[in-house]
Amino acid sequence: MAAHTARGGKPQVGEPVIDRAFKLLASFGPDDRVMSLAKLSRRADVPKSSALRIARKLCDFGALERLETGEFVIGLRLLELAAMAPRGHGLRAVALPYMEDLHHATRQHVLLAVRSGNEAVLVERLSARNAGSVLYYVGGRIPLYGTGVGMCLLAYAPTAFQEEVLSGELVLRPEHRRLDQGQVRAQLATIRKEGIAIIRRPRPEPMTSVAGPVFGPHKDMIAALSVVAPTAATDAVALRPAVTAVCRAISRGLSP
């Protein structure tokens, strides 16, 4: 239903300003770190005049910054606020020393992720220079199926949530390969039984992920950690003890 327009052209009833502000912020991504007002308006589906007014307010708060070119970028104030998230910075502070040890031992990618809605969010990644290509960046979202940390998070999630995810479209990107629901269920059962996930992906190059669960003070799973390495140079069985030991060490560090 269209919003009713009052005198002066301002809508009386419509999408709340805070919703439009978050739509502007959510328009940014790894391939869109700098955006003009026109592009920001188009991506957020917010009228250009409203987008400008809200963007200026966000700049006042430090959530956005405006370059000399007139384009917008994400502001440092968001980084300051995000650092206070207990499932982000607090978890990262405990996990990072153990992740660094694992990173130095393997010289590969070490990832730490938490579940957010129907996806995972990468809260930290340590990467060696020649460790191969990975698809995900810190702060980026990861599918719960087809990735090591994602499958770990899904395996320990409530049954009703698992069914919700499994009933959706299980398509791997960038491979454009549809996963079989029965095979994913079998993988989840194996992960719960063995306490470890081993996932192999062919793109962007053949990579293997060995992931394990991290538990919080109430013995609930709060995160997943993985080592991601080129498949040709990876002995997944040999990595299992190291990943398991680091996950347990982080879990102990999170306990009171």
C-alpha positions as CSV (number, residue, x, y, z in Angstrom):
1,M,0.0,0.0,0.0
2,A,1.4,3.4,-0.9
3,A,2.2,5.8,1.9
4,H,-0.3,8.7,2.4
5,T,1.3,12.1,1.6
6,A,0.8,15.1,3.8
7,R,1.3,18.8,3.0
8,G,4.9,19.4,2.0
9,G,5.3,16.1,0.3
10,K,6.4,14.1,3.3
11,P,4.8,10.7,3.9
12,Q,2.7,10.3,7.0
13,V,2.8,6.6,7.0
14,G,5.5,4.6,5.3
15,E,8.8,2.7,5.9
16,P,10.4,3.9,9.2
17,V,13.5,6.0,8.9
18,I,15.6,3.5,10.8
19,D,14.7,0.8,8.3
20,R,15.8,3.0,5.4
21,A,19.0,3.8,7.2
22,F,19.8,0.2,7.7
23,K,19.0,-0.5,4.0
24,L,21.5,2.2,3.0
25,L,24.2,0.6,5.3
26,A,23.4,-2.9,4.1
27,S,23.8,-1.8,0.5
28,F,27.6,-1.8,0.9
29,G,29.5,-5.0,0.3
30,P,32.9,-6.4,-0.7
31,D,32.4,-5.3,-4.3
32,D,30.7,-2.1,-3.4
33,R,32.8,-0.4,-0.8
34,V,32.4,3.1,-2.3
35,M,29.1,4.3,-3.7
36,S,27.7,7.4,-5.2
37,L,24.4,8.8,-3.9
38,A,22.6,7.6,-7.1
39,K,23.9,4.1,-6.7
40,L,23.2,4.0,-3.0
41,S,19.6,5.2,-3.6
42,R,19.2,2.5,-6.3
43,R,20.7,-0.3,-4.3
44,A,18.7,0.5,-1.1
45,D,15.5,1.2,-3.1
46,V,15.2,4.6,-1.3
47,P,14.3,7.8,-3.1
48,K,17.3,9.9,-3.9
49,S,16.2,12.9,-1.8
50,S,15.5,10.6,1.2
51,A,18.8,8.7,0.7
52,L,20.7,12.0,0.8
53,R,19.0,13.2,3.9
54,I,19.6,9.9,5.8
55,A,23.1,9.5,4.5
56,R,24.0,13.0,5.8
57,K,22.6,12.0,9.2
58,L,24.6,8.8,9.1
59,C,27.7,10.8,8.3
60,D,27.0,13.0,11.4
61,F,27.0,9.9,13.5
62,G,30.1,8.5,11.9
63,A,28.3,5.5,10.5
64,L,29.1,6.8,6.9
65,E,31.8,9.0,5.6
66,R,31.7,11.2,2.5
67,L,34.7,11.4,0.3
68,E,35.9,14.5,-1.6
69,T,34.3,13.0,-4.7
70,G,30.9,13.1,-3.0
71,E,30.8,9.3,-2.8
72,F,30.0,7.4,0.5
73,V,31.9,4.8,2.4
74,I,31.3,2.9,5.7
75,G,32.4,5.0,8.7
76,L,34.7,4.0,11.5
77,R,31.9,4.4,14.1
78,L,30.4,1.2,13.0
79,L,33.7,-0.6,13.6
80,E,33.8,0.8,17.1
81,L,30.2,-0.4,17.8
82,A,30.8,-3.8,16.3
83,A,33.9,-4.3,18.5
84,M,31.5,-4.4,21.5
85,A,29.4,-7.3,20.2
86,P,30.0,-10.2,22.6
87,R,29.6,-12.8,19.8
88,G,32.2,-10.9,17.8
89,H,35.0,-9.1,19.6
90,G,34.6,-11.0,22.9
91,L,34.7,-14.3,21.3
92,R,37.5,-13.1,19.0
93,A,39.6,-11.9,22.0
94,V,39.6,-15.4,23.5
95,A,40.0,-17.3,20.3
96,L,42.7,-15.3,18.6
97,P,45.8,-16.6,20.5
98,Y,44.7,-20.2,19.8
99,M,43.9,-19.3,16.2
100,E,47.3,-17.8,15.7
101,D,49.0,-21.0,17.1
102,L,47.0,-23.1,14.6
103,H,47.7,-20.6,11.8
104,H,51.5,-20.8,12.4
105,A,51.4,-24.6,12.6
106,T,49.4,-25.1,9.4
107,R,50.3,-22.0,7.4
108,Q,46.8,-22.1,6.0
109,H,43.5,-20.2,6.5
110,V,42.0,-20.4,9.9
111,L,38.4,-19.2,10.1
112,L,36.1,-18.4,13.1
113,A,32.3,-18.0,12.5
114,V,29.0,-17.6,14.4
115,R,25.5,-18.2,13.3
116,S,23.3,-15.3,12.4
117,G,19.8,-16.2,11.1
118,N,20.0,-18.7,8.3
119,E,23.7,-17.9,7.6
120,A,27.0,-17.8,9.3
121,V,29.1,-14.6,9.8
122,L,32.9,-14.7,9.7
123,V,34.2,-12.9,12.7
124,E,37.9,-13.6,12.1
125,R,40.2,-15.1,9.5
126,L,44.0,-15.6,9.6
127,S,45.5,-16.3,6.2
128,A,49.0,-17.1,5.0
129,R,50.2,-15.4,1.8
130,N,50.2,-18.6,-0.3
131,A,47.4,-20.4,1.4
132,G,45.1,-20.5,-1.7
133,S,41.8,-18.8,-2.5
134,V,38.8,-18.5,-0.2
135,L,35.4,-17.0,-0.8
136,Y,34.7,-15.3,2.5
137,Y,35.9,-12.1,4.2
138,V,35.7,-11.0,7.8
139,G,32.2,-9.6,8.4
140,G,30.9,-11.5,5.4
141,R,28.1,-14.0,5.4
142,I,28.6,-17.7,4.7
143,P,26.0,-20.4,3.8
144,L,25.4,-23.0,6.5
145,Y,25.5,-25.8,4.0
146,G,28.6,-26.7,1.9
147,T,31.1,-25.0,4.2
148,G,33.0,-26.4,7.1
149,V,32.1,-23.8,9.7
150,G,28.6,-23.6,8.3
151,M,27.9,-27.3,8.5
152,C,29.3,-27.4,12.1
153,L,26.9,-24.6,13.1
154,L,24.0,-26.3,11.4
155,A,24.8,-29.7,12.8
156,Y,24.5,-28.5,16.4
157,A,21.5,-26.2,15.8
158,P,18.0,-27.1,17.0
159,T,16.2,-29.7,14.9
160,A,13.4,-27.3,13.8
161,F,16.0,-24.8,12.5
162,Q,17.8,-27.6,10.6
163,E,14.6,-28.6,8.9
164,E,14.0,-24.9,7.9
165,V,17.4,-24.7,6.3
166,L,17.2,-28.1,4.6
167,S,13.8,-27.3,3.2
168,G,15.2,-24.4,1.3
169,E,17.3,-24.1,-1.8
170,L,20.6,-25.9,-1.3
171,V,22.7,-24.5,-4.1
172,L,26.5,-24.0,-3.8
173,R,27.9,-20.8,-5.3
174,P,30.0,-20.3,-7.4
175,E,29.7,-23.9,-8.5
176,H,25.9,-23.6,-9.2
177,R,25.6,-27.1,-7.9
178,R,22.5,-28.3,-6.1
179,L,23.1,-30.4,-3.0
180,D,21.1,-33.5,-2.2
181,Q,19.0,-33.0,1.0
182,G,19.6,-36.6,2.1
183,Q,23.3,-36.3,1.7
184,V,23.4,-33.1,3.7
185,R,21.4,-34.8,6.5
186,A,23.9,-37.7,6.5
187,Q,26.8,-35.3,6.7
188,L,25.2,-33.5,9.7
189,A,24.7,-36.8,11.5
190,T,28.3,-37.7,11.0
191,I,29.5,-34.3,12.2
192,R,27.4,-34.7,15.4
193,K,28.8,-38.2,15.9
194,E,32.5,-37.4,15.3
195,G,32.6,-33.8,16.4
196,I,34.3,-32.6,13.3
197,A,33.3,-31.6,9.7
198,I,35.4,-32.2,6.6
199,I,34.1,-30.4,3.6
200,R,35.7,-30.3,0.1
201,R,34.9,-27.7,-2.5
202,P,36.2,-27.5,-6.1
203,R,36.0,-23.7,-6.5
204,P,37.5,-21.1,-6.7
205,E,40.1,-23.9,-6.5
206,P,40.0,-27.3,-4.8
207,M,40.0,-26.6,-1.1
208,T,39.3,-28.7,2.0
209,S,37.9,-27.4,5.2
210,V,38.3,-29.2,8.6
211,A,36.0,-27.6,11.2
212,G,35.0,-28.1,14.8
213,P,32.5,-26.7,17.3
214,V,33.2,-24.1,19.9
215,F,31.0,-24.2,23.0
216,G,30.1,-21.4,25.4
217,P,29.9,-21.3,29.2
218,H,26.5,-23.0,29.2
219,K,27.7,-25.8,26.9
220,D,25.8,-24.5,24.0
221,M,27.6,-24.2,20.7
222,I,28.4,-20.5,19.9
223,A,30.9,-20.7,17.1
224,A,32.8,-22.9,14.7
225,L,36.4,-22.9,13.7
226,S,38.1,-24.3,10.7
227,V,41.3,-24.8,8.8
228,V,40.9,-24.3,5.0
229,A,43.7,-25.5,2.8
230,P,44.3,-26.7,-0.8
231,T,42.9,-30.2,-1.2
232,A,46.0,-31.5,-3.0
233,A,48.2,-30.6,0.0
234,T,45.8,-31.4,2.8
235,D,45.7,-34.4,5.1
236,A,42.3,-33.9,6.6
237,V,42.8,-36.8,9.1
238,A,46.1,-35.3,10.3
239,L,44.4,-31.9,10.9
240,R,41.5,-33.3,13.0
241,P,43.4,-33.5,16.3
242,A,44.8,-30.0,16.0
243,V,41.4,-28.4,15.1
244,T,39.7,-30.4,17.9
245,A,42.3,-29.3,20.5
246,V,42.0,-25.6,19.5
247,C,38.2,-25.7,19.7
248,R,38.3,-27.2,23.1
249,A,40.9,-24.7,24.3
250,I,38.7,-21.8,23.1
251,S,35.7,-23.4,24.8
252,R,37.5,-23.6,28.1
253,G,38.6,-20.0,27.7
254,L,35.0,-19.0,27.3
255,S,33.9,-20.8,30.5
256,P,33.7,-18.8,33.7
